[in-house]
Amino acid sequence: MTDHAYAPVPELNLLHAFSDPLADSFSQGFELDEFGAVGGIDTWSSDPEFLDRFRSFGLANGSGSLYALWRVDDRADLAELPVVAFGDEGGVHLVASTLRDLLRLLACDRYVYVFPDGISFSDPEEDAAEGAGSGEVHELYVAWLKREFGLDPAVDPDRVVLAAEERYGRRFVSWMDRYVKGFAEEHAERSGYGG
């Protein structure tokens, strides 16, 4: 790690220090990326107010989806902000209520798919049958997560996503609709309720 911090988020700096020397990914498809970059986010809106509310930090999968913190408000602790996944297939969805919840998701070592209609995770039995997974490096991550934060892998990744949607979903959809016209209407059609 250099003398400069990776991000203004202690949890991400610890994650960077852990993952930087590793030769392999510790969770399927995940990789830290330049903190605060707007590439991929700016395809939704180039409005400076829109872009200012996101802080990207990682690639969610090997096909171009990314994770970003959503500045839902001006709280000082950025790790307490919700995490959004911008999909390479066109979707944008809440994925975790906090950064630590996302770290627990990564500990599941499941590949994430971000589609226009939602987020899904690879099946662990299929992953095992295909030899997918991050192996020993993943076990190092699980031990690191427990040591640094006292956290275990999420029992059910879908429940983490659902909790984020229940906590922030309506607010996120309404906010996105200010910048992406028709966002709330499309979301209502997919989910069965309005923003």
N, C-alpha and C positions, 0 to 999 in steps of 0.2 A: 504494500500500500504506500502511496506517495504521502508527502507532507500535507497535501490538500485533502480535505474530506470529500468523499464521493458525493454526499448529499447533505442537506440540512436536516436529516432525519437520523438520529442515532441508530435505530434498528437497521436501516439500510446500510449505514457505515459498517456495522458489525457483520451484516450479511456479505458485504463487499469484501471485507477482510477475510472472511471464511472462504468465499468462493473464488476469489481472484487467483490463488495459487493452484487450484484444482485443474486437472487436465480434462475432466469430463463434467457434464452437467449433473447436478445432484437431484434434479427432478425433471421428469420427461418434458422436453420442449422449453423449459424455462432458462432464461439467461438474463443477467443484469445488462442494461443498456445505458446509454448516456442519460443522466438524470435531467429531466425538464425538456427534452427534445419534443418538438411538436409534429414531426413527420408522422403521418398516419392519423393524427388527431385533426390536423388542418384540412383533411378531406371532408370533414363534416361541416366545418365553418371556419372561415379565416378571420372572423370578427375577433379583434384583440381581447375583448372582454371574455369571450368564450375560451380562447386559448389560455388566458391567464388563470383560469379556474382548474387547469389540469397540470399535473406534474408527472410525466411519464418516467418510468424507471426500469422496465424490463420487458423482454419478449415473452409472450405467454406460450407460444408454441413455435415450431420450426417453419411455419408457413406465413409468418408476418403479423400475427395478432400481438397486441401489446397491452401491458398493464399501466394504469396511471392512477394517481391519487386525485380524487375530485374535491376541490376546495368548496365544499358545501357551505362553509362559513369561514370566518376568519380566526378560528381557534389556533392557538400557538403550537400545539403538539400535532404536527403533520401526520404522525403515525396513527392518530385517532380518526383520521379522515377515511371515508369509504373508498374502496378500490373499484375501479371500472375497467372492464376489458373491452378494447376496441378490436373488432375482428377483421381479419383479412377477407372474410366472406361478406362483410358489410354490416354486421351487427355491432351494437354497443350496449353493454349491459353491466349492471352492478354485479360484482362477483364476491365481495367481502365487505363487512361493516367496518373493519379496521385493517391496518397492515398486519398486525399479529394474526388475525384470522386468515389472511392470505398465506402467511408463513405456515400455518397449520394445514392449509390446502396443499401447499407444495410438498409437505411431509407425506402426503398420500401417494406421491409419485405416479400420478395419473395424467395422461395427456389431455389437454383442454381443447375443446372445439368451440369457437365463437361464431355462431350463425346469426342471420338476421332475426330468427325467432327465439333465440335463447343460447344458453351455454350447456354443454354436455361434457362428460368426462369418459375417458376410455374405461373399458371393463377390466378389472384387475385379473380375472381368470383368463381372459383373452390375451392380455399383456403377458402373463406368465407362460401361456401356451406358445406365444410367438417369440418369447425370449426378450420382450421389451421391458424396459425399466432401467433404473440407474444403478442398480447393484450396490457394491461396496461404498461408492461415493454417497449414495442415498443414505445408507446406514450412518455414515459420518454426519450427514446433515441432521438426521433425526436425533442423534446424540447431542449435537451442537445446539439444536432448538431446545432440548430439555435443559441442557446446562446453562444456556444464556437467558432463557425466558421462562423455564419451568413449564413449557408447553409440549403437548403430545400431538401426533397427527390427528386431523379431524376424523371422526368416526364415519361420517357420511358427507362427502363434499357437496352434494346437492342441498343438504340442510344449511350449510354455510352460505351458499348463494341465496337460498330462500330467506334466511334471516336478514341478509342485506337488503333484499327486495322488500321485505315487510317493513323494515326500519326506514328506508330511504326511497323506495320505489316510486311512489306517487310524486314526491318532491323532485326526484331526478327527471322523470318523464315530463313534468310540467316545465322544469327549467330548460331541458333540452329543446322543447317545443318552441321556446323563444328564439332559438338560433337555427333549428332545423324544422322548417315548416312541414306539418303533417306528421311529425314524430309521435305526438300523443295519439293521434287517430290510428296510426299503424300499430302502435303498442296496444291500444284498446282492442283492435281487431284480433291481435295475436293472443292477448291474455284474457280477454273477456270482460275487462273493466277499463274505465277511462283514467286519464292522468289526473 
